[in-house]
Amino acid sequence: MTCESCGADDDTVYPVHRMYVTPADWDTEGREVVLDEVERWCYACCTHYPHRPASAGGS
């Protein structure tokens, strides 16, 4: 299987929703955007990048 985040071939990939996180600053509020699309990520990407696990019953 191929990780949809980094492109690495891996025996196990995990279904996740990609997140975009903008930290708060003195003049802007923090923001988190979670995409509806389910992607398959390897373990390394799951430990390094913001995401939410996809539920077993769908998104």
Buried (B, 14 or more C-beta within 10 A) or exposed (E): EEBBBEEBEBEEBBBBBBEEEEEEEEEEEEEEEBBEEBBBBBBEBBEEBEBEEBEEEEE
